[in-house]
Amino acid sequence: MSKIKLIASDLDGTLLLNFAKNCNPELFPIVEELTRKGIYFVPASGRQYVNLQKLFAPVKDDIMYLCENGALVMHSDQVLVKKQFEDSLALDICHTVMDHPDCEIVISGERTSYLIPKSKDFVTHVRDVAGNHVTVIDAPERIEEPIIKVSYFTQPEKQEKATAEFREKYPDDRCIIVTSGNRWVDFTPLGTSKGAALKEIGERLGIAPDEMAAFGDNENDRAMLEFVGHPYLMEVCNPTMENIVAERCKKVEDTLKQFL
């Protein structure tokens, strides 16, 4: 095996098992040791940067963050990679999601989630349960920074129908639509994925795919697992991921110890 120089891991369903809200405390000493050995540890998630910093507070200054499903990469509190929608497309997507009766919308800026809630409970969920920094607005036109991702939240039994409707309006030559759990789906700019973000990181830092490992469980991890030389697919994963050629993993922390 080539010397591993970077390890990326998805969160929900991967590092955070059984709907856990916080990282297992045993993870942080492992990350500290990886850092001492010169190995980058990269949480790779659909979550926002501020949210990830909270989750990884004990090591927050030691790691790189692949956020918003690859639309944003932060290192040492500086932007390393940033994708953004063309303004008119972003606003069109926002209004389409807002008009859908079964969907709540989250619009991602660099350090906040913009909400236009249909229910006050949704604000509570995104801020207090999901842990995002939120900004409540009345229209997407109020946003004064580039939009890097648009997400919708819906009931699991309504996700498939809503997603099919959105895919019909926004084919894959306009944007990327990817599931991120059974209640969240993301619109991201063309060329955005966890795998594309890792490619850019590798080019900037001189790290080859065969010097990278990654852990994931869902469709938003597919590009990442297909890109790295050492992919690990969780034993419990989205059934659509079973065709990924990867080692199987029961617990990320146990596998990480093999790199120490």
C-alpha positions as CSV (number, residue, x, y, z in Angstrom):
1,M,0.0,0.0,0.0
2,S,1.2,3.5,-0.8
3,K,1.8,5.8,2.1
4,I,-1.5,7.4,3.0
5,K,-1.3,11.2,3.2
6,L,-5.0,12.1,3.4
7,I,-8.0,10.4,4.9
8,A,-11.5,11.7,4.2
9,S,-14.6,10.5,6.0
10,D,-18.3,11.1,5.6
11,L,-20.3,11.8,8.8
12,D,-23.9,10.7,8.9
13,G,-24.1,6.9,8.6
14,T,-20.3,6.7,8.6
15,L,-18.5,8.4,11.5
16,L,-21.9,9.1,13.1
17,L,-23.6,5.7,13.4
18,N,-27.1,5.0,14.6
19,F,-28.2,8.6,14.3
20,A,-25.5,9.8,16.7
21,K,-25.3,13.6,17.0
22,N,-21.7,13.8,18.2
23,C,-18.4,12.1,17.3
24,N,-17.2,9.3,19.4
25,P,-14.6,10.8,21.8
26,E,-12.1,8.1,20.9
27,L,-11.9,9.7,17.4
28,F,-10.0,12.8,18.5
29,P,-6.8,11.2,19.8
30,I,-6.6,9.2,16.6
31,V,-7.0,12.4,14.5
32,E,-4.3,14.0,16.6
33,E,-1.9,11.1,16.0
34,L,-2.7,11.1,12.3
35,T,-1.9,14.8,12.2
36,R,1.4,14.2,14.0
37,K,2.3,11.7,11.3
38,G,1.6,14.2,8.6
39,I,-1.7,12.7,7.5
40,Y,-4.5,15.1,6.7
41,F,-7.8,14.1,8.2
42,V,-10.8,15.5,6.3
43,P,-14.4,15.4,7.4
44,A,-16.3,15.1,4.1
45,S,-19.9,16.1,4.5
46,G,-22.9,17.9,3.1
47,R,-22.9,19.9,6.4
48,Q,-21.8,23.5,6.6
49,Y,-18.3,24.6,7.7
50,V,-19.4,26.1,11.0
51,N,-21.4,23.0,11.9
52,L,-18.3,20.8,11.2
53,Q,-16.1,23.0,13.4
54,K,-18.4,22.5,16.3
55,L,-18.5,18.7,15.8
56,F,-14.7,18.5,15.7
57,A,-14.0,21.2,18.3
58,P,-11.1,19.3,20.1
59,V,-9.2,19.1,16.8
60,K,-10.8,21.9,14.8
61,D,-7.6,23.7,14.1
62,D,-5.7,20.6,13.0
63,I,-8.0,19.3,10.2
64,M,-9.2,20.3,6.7
65,Y,-12.9,20.5,6.0
66,L,-14.7,19.3,2.9
67,C,-18.1,20.9,3.3
68,E,-21.4,21.2,1.5
69,N,-20.8,18.0,-0.5
70,G,-17.7,19.4,-2.1
71,A,-18.8,22.9,-2.9
72,L,-16.5,24.3,-0.2
73,V,-13.1,23.2,1.2
74,M,-11.6,25.1,4.2
75,H,-8.1,24.8,5.6
76,S,-6.7,27.0,8.4
77,D,-10.0,29.0,8.2
78,Q,-9.2,29.9,4.6
79,V,-11.1,28.9,1.4
80,L,-9.2,26.2,-0.5
81,V,-11.9,25.3,-2.9
82,K,-15.3,27.0,-3.6
83,K,-17.9,26.3,-6.2
84,Q,-20.9,28.6,-6.8
85,F,-24.1,28.7,-8.9
86,E,-24.7,31.3,-11.5
87,D,-27.1,33.7,-9.9
88,S,-30.1,33.3,-12.1
89,L,-30.0,29.5,-11.9
90,A,-29.6,29.6,-8.1
91,L,-32.6,31.8,-7.7
92,D,-34.7,29.7,-10.1
93,I,-33.9,26.6,-8.1
94,C,-34.7,28.3,-4.9
95,H,-38.1,29.5,-6.0
96,T,-38.9,26.0,-7.5
97,V,-38.1,24.4,-4.1
98,M,-40.0,27.1,-2.2
99,D,-43.1,26.5,-4.3
100,H,-43.1,22.8,-3.7
101,P,-45.6,22.0,-0.9
102,D,-43.6,19.1,0.6
103,C,-40.2,20.8,0.8
104,E,-38.4,23.1,3.1
105,I,-35.4,24.9,1.7
106,V,-31.8,25.5,3.0
107,I,-29.6,27.8,0.9
108,S,-25.9,27.6,1.7
109,G,-23.5,30.5,1.9
110,E,-19.9,30.1,3.0
111,R,-20.6,30.3,6.7
112,T,-24.4,30.3,7.2
113,S,-27.5,28.5,6.1
114,Y,-30.2,30.8,4.8
115,L,-33.7,29.7,5.7
116,I,-37.1,30.8,4.3
117,P,-39.2,28.6,6.6
118,K,-42.7,27.4,6.1
119,S,-42.7,26.3,9.8
120,K,-40.9,27.7,12.8
121,D,-40.2,24.1,13.8
122,F,-37.9,23.9,10.8
123,V,-35.7,26.7,12.0
124,T,-35.4,24.9,15.4
125,H,-34.5,21.7,13.6
126,V,-31.7,23.2,11.4
127,R,-30.3,25.4,14.2
128,D,-30.7,23.2,17.3
129,V,-30.8,19.6,16.0
130,A,-28.7,19.8,12.9
131,G,-26.4,22.4,14.5
132,N,-26.1,24.9,11.7
133,H,-25.6,28.6,11.9
134,V,-28.8,30.0,10.4
135,T,-30.0,33.3,8.9
136,V,-33.7,33.6,8.4
137,I,-34.7,35.7,5.4
138,D,-37.9,36.3,3.4
139,A,-36.6,35.8,-0.1
140,P,-33.4,34.4,-1.7
141,E,-32.8,37.7,-3.5
142,R,-31.8,39.0,0.0
143,I,-28.6,36.9,-0.1
144,E,-25.6,39.1,-0.7
145,E,-23.0,36.3,-1.3
146,P,-22.6,33.5,-3.8
147,I,-24.9,30.5,-3.3
148,I,-22.9,27.3,-3.2
149,K,-25.6,24.8,-2.5
150,V,-29.4,24.6,-2.3
151,S,-31.0,21.8,-0.3
152,Y,-34.5,20.6,0.4
153,F,-35.8,18.7,3.4
154,T,-38.9,16.5,3.1
155,Q,-40.6,13.5,4.6
156,P,-38.9,10.2,3.6
157,E,-42.0,8.9,1.9
158,K,-42.2,12.1,-0.3
159,Q,-38.5,12.4,-1.2
160,E,-38.6,10.1,-4.3
161,K,-41.5,11.9,-5.9
162,A,-40.2,15.4,-5.2
163,T,-36.7,14.5,-6.4
164,A,-38.1,13.1,-9.7
165,E,-40.0,16.3,-10.3
166,F,-36.9,18.4,-9.7
167,R,-34.7,16.1,-11.9
168,E,-37.2,16.6,-14.8
169,K,-36.9,20.4,-14.5
170,Y,-33.2,20.4,-13.8
171,P,-31.4,17.8,-16.0
172,D,-27.8,16.9,-15.3
173,D,-26.5,19.4,-17.8
174,R,-27.7,22.2,-15.5
175,C,-26.8,21.1,-12.0
176,I,-26.1,18.1,-9.8
177,I,-28.9,16.6,-7.6
178,V,-27.7,14.1,-5.0
179,T,-29.4,12.5,-2.0
180,S,-27.8,13.1,1.3
181,G,-29.8,10.8,3.7
182,N,-33.5,9.9,3.4
183,R,-34.8,13.5,4.2
184,W,-32.2,15.7,2.5
185,V,-31.4,16.2,-1.1
186,D,-28.9,18.7,-2.5
187,F,-28.6,20.8,-5.6
188,T,-24.9,21.7,-6.3
189,P,-23.1,23.5,-9.2
190,L,-21.9,21.4,-12.1
191,G,-18.6,19.8,-11.3
192,T,-19.3,19.6,-7.6
193,S,-18.8,16.4,-5.7
194,K,-16.7,15.1,-2.8
195,G,-14.5,13.3,-5.4
196,A,-14.0,16.5,-7.4
197,A,-13.1,18.4,-4.2
198,L,-10.5,15.7,-3.3
199,K,-9.0,15.9,-6.8
200,E,-8.5,19.7,-6.3
201,I,-7.1,19.2,-2.9
202,G,-4.7,16.6,-4.2
203,E,-3.5,18.8,-7.0
204,R,-2.9,21.7,-4.6
205,L,-1.1,19.6,-2.0
206,G,0.7,17.1,-4.3
207,I,-1.2,14.1,-3.0
208,A,-2.1,11.4,-5.5
209,P,-5.4,9.4,-5.4
210,D,-3.5,6.3,-4.4
211,E,-2.2,8.2,-1.3
212,M,-5.8,8.9,-0.2
213,A,-8.3,6.8,1.7
214,A,-12.0,7.6,2.1
215,F,-15.0,6.3,4.1
216,G,-18.7,6.6,3.0
217,D,-22.1,5.0,2.9
218,N,-24.4,7.0,0.6
219,E,-24.7,8.3,-3.0
220,N,-23.1,11.6,-2.1
221,D,-20.0,9.6,-1.2
222,R,-19.8,7.7,-4.5
223,A,-17.5,10.1,-6.4
224,M,-15.2,10.2,-3.4
225,L,-15.0,6.5,-3.0
226,E,-14.4,6.0,-6.8
227,F,-11.7,8.6,-6.8
228,V,-9.4,7.5,-4.0
229,G,-7.0,4.6,-4.1
230,H,-8.3,3.2,-0.8
231,P,-12.1,3.3,-0.5
232,Y,-14.0,2.0,2.5
233,L,-17.8,1.4,2.2
234,M,-19.7,1.0,5.5
235,E,-21.2,-2.4,6.1
236,V,-24.6,-0.7,6.6
237,C,-25.0,1.5,3.5
238,N,-27.5,2.7,1.0
239,P,-28.2,-0.5,-1.1
240,T,-27.5,1.5,-4.3
241,M,-23.9,1.7,-3.2
242,E,-23.3,-2.1,-3.2
243,N,-21.7,-1.9,-6.6
244,I,-18.8,0.2,-5.3
245,V,-15.5,-1.7,-5.3
246,A,-14.2,-1.1,-1.8
247,E,-13.2,-2.6,1.5
248,R,-16.1,-3.0,3.9
249,C,-15.9,-1.1,7.2
250,K,-18.0,-1.6,10.4
251,K,-16.5,1.2,12.5
252,V,-14.3,4.0,11.1
253,E,-12.2,4.5,14.2
254,D,-11.1,0.9,14.2
255,T,-9.9,1.1,10.6
256,L,-8.2,4.5,11.2
257,K,-6.0,2.9,13.8
258,Q,-4.5,0.7,11.0
259,F,-3.0,3.9,9.5
260,L,-1.2,4.9,12.7
